[in-house]
Amino acid sequence: MTTRTSAPRRVVPRRVEKETAATTVYHALKRDIVRGVLEPGHKLLIDQIAERYSAGTNPVREALNRLSSERLVDREDLRGFFVPPISLEDFRDIVHTRCWVEGKALAESIRNRTEAWEDGVILANHRLRNTPIHYFEHTEPGMSAPDNSLWEERHRIFHRALIANCGSQHLLRFAGELMLLGERYRFISMANSFPRRRSVNEHQEIVDAALAGDIARAVDALQGQYLLTLKIYEETMSGV
């Protein structure tokens, strides 16, 4: 008589659960920092963050360390973690660096153009232009921001599509980091740009030039959009 033995029960490593929790906190915390829900200079106490996002302290530490490596969280010895401050000088630096980095990436993508890249740019632009964006007509203390989460997601996809064919993963990763750093400031400029902004036209101008193979015009249009965002932010900060 042969004794049958059942297969050993598969045990899911606890590390998987930990990574999933840390990733969840990472995305939620990043969203709240970028959107200004957690204000610049706010101290990120681990216990409070854990309670806020219903997570354990270890996943919170992992999320904070990850965000610190991406410069979306400041870490100070003996003091802990903080939401980075914002300043006009910092935003100028971010915008000018994005102009250099993404200008080069867009130029290389156009030089390396393929039908797949063109299709990706056209599709991303189509989806973005068909997604409404909501601006403040005016701002008041305590006013909640309009929900532009879908537009934000498709806006990121559009700008990634433009430079996706540059041929450098390091350049793409650096561009992605700069995009996130700039988004905190862009939320402020968007809230105060009504009705001066016509983003659909701005994006279409970049696409038309890129698909036509006109590198100089495409790069100029892309950089012009970023510089307009900077101009609106400068006017906001000066009370214009």
Phi, psi and omega in degrees: 000130182263129179271122180273135178247135180284152179296143180299142180293132181282126181256125177282123181303141179296336180299326179298315179298319181296316180295322179296316179295318180296321179294320179298314178295319180304310182293319181292318181291318178299316179300315183288331176287313182297320183277356178083009176297318171262112191286154177306135180090350182296131178281129183263089178283131187301315181297319179292320178295319179299318179292320182299320184252013177053054183225167176280167183289327180294312175300326179294316179299317179298318180295317180295319178295322179294316179293328177295321179293336178265003177068021174266354175222137175267136176241124181242132179303133177070355181245336177104209186252145180220152168288128183301144175291163175243150178205155179297321180297320180295317181293321176301317179298315180299313183296313182295324177292320176298321178301316180293309186293307184285334174298314177296316181296320179293317179301316180292324178297321179292320178296325181266018190308140175225166177296323180296318178296314179301316179299320180296320179294315181297315181295316181297319179293319179300314181292322180293315184292340178264010176251117183294148175240138185249124178253155166287136170279336174199163180239145177222152179304133177085357180288130180282148181285145175294153183276106177243029186299320180292318178297319180299315180298315182287334175292318176298315181299319180299310183291328175292322180297322181301322187253007188297337185258023184287340177088009181226113178292326179294319179295319179294320180294317179296319178298321179295320178295317179295324178300315180294319179297323180285336184296327179301319180285325182294329177299323179289315182294323178296322182293343183237016185258358179290133356256035188279350188252133176233074189294329179300314179295321180299314181293320181296324178297319178296314182298313181302315181291319181296314181291334177279354181077016181270090186298313184299315182291321180295314180295320179297320179292319179296310181294325177298324178295317180294321180291330175293319176301317178298317180299316180296320179295318179298318178294322178298315182290333180269357178080018180287000000 
